[in-house]
């Protein structure tokens, strides 16, 4: 129920300007469903801050009431932006003039959006939604930013201005042409209509977008959550194009003991040999594996069964996603605003939730992969070594960022930065820190050399 510029004669590899629009039927239906919602009872013996059973009823009720009576895709002060995005002219961001726009208009104002139909090897035709934010700085280099679940392309909204138009300094601060595609089914644009569309095929699609559509033969990547898997697959499949990469999420395990006995020894004696940061990372990973990955099991096995509920009930989807936002953010230092939560929820509600769930099934379905093809299986992507120069940013509430000696076995780590706050949604929670890391790593002499090569 969202508009998508994709007529039958949509020319292959030719971008078409896109404007996000949720029709009134969907908005009215959403409001009706919110009015008719039923809620479970909160268990009396659970403390107010005890989320061990899932999303807190009182928090879901509070957000549901706001969604029904206050948040209606309208009314927010935003900067005035150009109305006609261009593929060749920098997007001008200004905060001098403000106008009252609803949420939808704000997104359209902040992002220069397009759709493009492409032909993906091994899959076929698929239309991709993406934002292309050009810099006016002469030193700008192309950076592909890929989001995860339950996020969307909106994860990049706080990065656009600082990355594309940094302050004037001597020497110049690194600037970027920022490309932010939507994983098909995660927000705007049509979802995949055939099964099997996971990180490997998405990586092929985004390579076509970067090289064949936009003409960036050499580029950089940044990924967290699914974005890490997708951009990792791009480095493995297309190392000639991805010249350097950056992650804030690295889901790798320890190296084999017979290949790295010192790493295994450190793990066994972690209470004595690990740094406080490493101990915290190990604690987060163990907690996630013990009590935090139930959603992954469901979504990677029977996503469609789950989709009937989440795709039909706005309260069901809100509860499902709110628990992740609460558990995966550094809530002691960042209180995600209601508008931000509901806008992310809307990106999946507009698609009926199911396409985002199916991505897990496609990702974790195994297939016969031997030799070089073994690196194309999602569960094996972070078990093989990749020579692409790699930067890592570690945020303490991240659910998957292991000790450096583990990461060194799968990545050519050239940049490593540890932060004292932040979680899974780094671009949303602490954009200033992530921007600084991206500028420092991608502005380094090493990256400049590989980009010029």
N, C-alpha and C positions, 0 to 999 in steps of 0.2 A: 504493500500500500504506500510505497514511496515512489516518486517519479524517477524515471530512468531514461535518459536520452539514448535509445538504442533501436532506431527504426530498422526495418528489414534490409535496407540498402546501406547501413552503417559500414563505411569503408574500413577494411582491415588496416590496423596500425595507424589510424588517423584519429587523434584525440578530438573529442567534441566537448565544449564547455558544459558543465553540469551544475544544476542548482538543486540543492536538497529541498524536498517538499513532501511532507507527510499530509495526506489528504484528510479532510474533515471527517470522513467516515471512520477512519482509524482512531482519530482523536476522540470522537464522540463515543465510539464503541469502548474505548479504553476507560472513559469516564463512567460509562454505565457499569462496566465490570468492577471498577473500583467501588462503586456504590453498593454492589451486591456481594462484596467479598466477605468470606468467613475466615476467622482466625483461630488457631489453636489456643488452648489455655496455657499460660505460663506455669511451670511447676514451682510450687511454693518454696521448696527447699533449695532452689538455685539462687545464688547471689546475683545482684544486678549486673555484675561484671563477669559472670560465668557464661561463656559462649560455648561451653564444651558440648552442648546438645545441638548446636547450630545457631542460626540467627535468633536474636532475642525478640520475643513477641512485641514488647513495648516499643522497640526501635522500629520494627517493621510497621506497626500501627501508626507511629508518628510520621514516618515517611509517606505512608499510604494516604494519610489525611492531607499532607501537604501536596502530594501528587494530585489528589482529587480537587482540592480547593484553592491551591496557590500556584502550583507548577502546571501550567497548561501550554508549554511551548511558547510562552509569551512574556513580555514585560521584563526587560533587563537593559540597563544602560551599557552601551557598547560604543567603541570608536566607529566613526564613519569610514567606510572602505570603498574602493572602486566597485562598480557593479558589473563590469565586463572584464573577466579575467583574460589574460593574454599568455600565450605560450612563450612569447619572446621579450616581454617587458617586465621589469621587476615589479613586484607587488608593493605598493606604497602603504606602509603602516604609520598611522598617526594617532595620537591620543589628545590632539588639540580640540577636536570637535566631537561631541557626543550626541547620540540620538537614541530615542527609546525604541528598541527593537525586541522582538520575541527571540526565544532561544534559537529557533530555526534560522532566522535572519542573521543572528550573531555568527553562527557557524558559516553561513554563506559569505558573510563579510570578512571573516578572518582567513578563510581558506580559498585559494584559487583552485577550483575543482574541475575535473574532467572525467570522462569515461572513454575507454578505448576498447575496441574488439580486437582480440588477438587469437592466434592459432597456436595452442600449446602442444609441443611434441608429446605423444603418448596419451593425450586427452582429447584435444579438439578445440572448438571455439569457446571462448569465454570472454565476457566483458568485464573489464577491470575499472574500478573507481580509484582515482588518485588525486592528490593535491600536489601542485608543482609551484613551489615558492622560490622565486628567483631573487638573487641578491644584486644590488647595484655596485658592489665592491669588485674591483678588477681581480682580486686574488681568490675569488670564490671558487670552491671545488664541489663537485656533486656528492651529496650524502643521502643515501637511502635509509630512511627510518621505518622500521617495521614493528608494529604493535603486537600485543598478545590477547589472551582471553582472561577475564571478561571485558577487556578494553576495546578500543577501536582506534581509528585514525586520529580521534580527538586527543589521544594521549600526547600528541605533538603540539598541541595548541599553545602551550607556554614556552615552547622552544623556538617558534617561528621567528619572532623579532630578534632575539639575541643571536641566533645562528645566522640569519640572513643579513641582518644589519647591525653588526657589532659596533661599539664605539670606535671612533677614530683614534688610533694610538700610533706610537713610534717605538719599535717596528709595528707594522699593521697586525691587528688581531685577525686570526683566521676567520674567514667568512665562508658560507656554504650556500649552494643552491640546494634546497631541501626538497626531497621527493618523498611523499608519504602516501603509499598505496593502502587501500583497505584490503585485508584478506577477504576474498569473496564470501559473502554471507555475514560478515562482521560489520554491519552498518549499510551505508549507501551502496547502490549498484546491485545487479542481479546475483543471486547465489548460484553456486554450481547446481546443475540439474542432473548430473550423473554422479554416481558414487566414486570414491577413490581420490577425491581432491584433497590432498594433505600437503605437508611441508615440501616434499620433493617437487610436486607439480607446481605448487605456489612459487617455489624458487625459480623454476623455468619461466613461469609467467612474468615474474618481476625482472628477470634478466632480459626478456623480450622488451618489457616496458623501458628499462634503462638504456639498452643498447639500440634496439631496432626502432623504437618509437621516439625516444627523446634524444638519441644520438650520443649518449655518454659511454664511450668505449672503455674508459677507466673510471671507477668510482669507489666510494667508501660505503661501509654499512654499519648500522647500529641496531642491535636487537636485544630484546628482553622477552622472557616467556616464549610464546610461539615465534616471536620475531627472532629469537636466538636460534631456534631450529631452522627457520627459513633461511636466514642469512648464512648460517653454518653450511646448509646444503648448497647455497650459492657459491661459497668459497671452495667447496669440494667439487662441484660440477663445473664451475666457470672461474678458475683461478686467474685466467688471463684478463678477466674484467674486474674482479674484486681485488683491489690492490692492498687494502688494509681493512680491518674490521674492529668493532668494539662491542663488548657485551657487558650487561649488568646482571646476567643470569647464565650460569654454566652448569648444566645438569650432567656432570661426569662423576664417575665413581673412582675409587682408588686404583692405581695401576696394579697389574698382576704382581704378586709378592716375589715371584722368581725373577722378574725384570727390575723391580725396584724394592729391594729388601729394606733399604733405609726408610722409604716412605711407609712401608708396612710396619716397621718397627716404631716409627713415630706415631702411627695410628694406634697400635697396641698400647703404647705408653703415653697416649695423648694427654692424660691428666697431668703428666710431668713435662712433656716436651712441646705441647702445642702452646701457641701464644693465646692471649685472651680473645683475640679476633677469631682465630681458628677454632677455639673451643665453642665460641658462640655460633659459628657457621655449622659446626658438627651438630650442635644441639638443635638448631633450626631444621636441619635435614632429617634428623632422627624423629623429631616431633611431627614433621610433615608425613613421614612414612608410617608412623604409628597411628595417627589420628586425623591426618589432613588430606589424604588422597582418595577418599571415597568417591568424590565427584568424578575423578579421573577414571576410576574403574567403571562407573556407570556410563559416562559419556563415550568411553572408548569401546564399549561392548554393545549397549543397546540404546544409542542416543535417540532414536525415533520414539521409543516408548516414553522416554523422559520428555521429549518435545511436545507430546500431546498435552501435558500439564503445563509446562513452562511457556509454551507458545500460545496457550489459551487464557492463562491467568496472569495478569500483571502483578498480582500479589505473590504468586508462586515464583515468578521470575525475580521479583525484587528480593524476596527472602533468599533465594539461591545465590544471587550475586552479592547481596549485602554482606553475607557471611564471609565471602572472599575478600571484599574490600576491607572489612574489619580485621580479619586474621592476617592479611598480607601487607597491610600498611603499618608504618611506625606510628601507631595511633597516639602514643605518648607525646609525639612531637608534631603530628599533622592530623588535624581533625577535618576529614573530607566533608566539604559543604554539601548540603542536601541537593542543591542544584547540580553539582558536579556528579553526584551519585546517580541521580535520576536521568541526567543526560546520557551517561554511559548505559544505563538500563534501556533507555529509549532506542539506542543504536541496535540492540539485540531484539527489543520488542517489535520494532518495525519490520523485522524479518521473521517474526514468529519464533524466535529463539533457536529453532531446530538446526539451521545451517551451521551455526557456531558450534553446536554439540557434535554434529556429524564430522567436523574437522578432526576431532579426536579419534573417531572410528577409522577414518582414512589414514591417520597418522600411525596408529598402532596396529593396524592389520598387517601381519607379516606376509611376505611373499618370497619366493625362491630367489635369493640374491647371493650370487657367488662371485668371487674375485673382486674386481673393482666395484661391481654393483652393490656389494655389501655396504659400502659407505652411504648408499641411498636409502637405507632403512632407518627410520626415525630413531629406533632404540640403539642404533649403532653409530649414529652421527658423531657422538662425543666419546667414541672409543678408539678412534683412529687419529693419527697425528696430522695436523694441517699446517703447512708451511707459511700460510698467509700471516704477515705481521699483525699481531693481536694486542688490543688494549682491553683492560678489565677495570671496571669500577665496582667496588664491593660496598653494599649498603647493609647495615647490621640486621635488618628484619627480612632480608631476602631469604627465600625458602631453598634456593639452590645456588650456592656459591662456595665450593669446597676449598680446602687449603691449596696454596699455590703449588706445592709439589705435586698435587694431583693434576691441576690444570696444565702444568708444564709438560705432562705426558701426552696431551692431546692438542696443544696449541703453542704456537711460536710467540710466547708472551714477551712483549717489549715494553708494555706499560701496565702498571698495577697501582691502583689507588684505593685506599681504605678510608671509608667515611665513618663518622661517629653517630650518624642518624640517617633515617631513610629506610624504605622497604622495597617491596616488589614493584611498585609503580613509581620508579625513580623520576621519570619525566613529569609526573603529576605532583608528587610529594615535594621533591627538591630539585626543580629544574635548574636553579642557579649552579648547583654543584655538578650536575650532569653536563651542563653547557661548558663549564670550566674544564672538565675532563676532556670533552670532545675537542675543544679548542686546543688544549695542551697536547693531546696525543696526535690528532690529525694535523696539527700545525707544526709538528716536529720535523726535523731535517730528514729523519728516516722515512717518514711518510711522503714528504715532498719528493724524495729521490724515487720511490717506487711509483708515485703518480706520474712522474715525468718519464719513466722508463718505457 
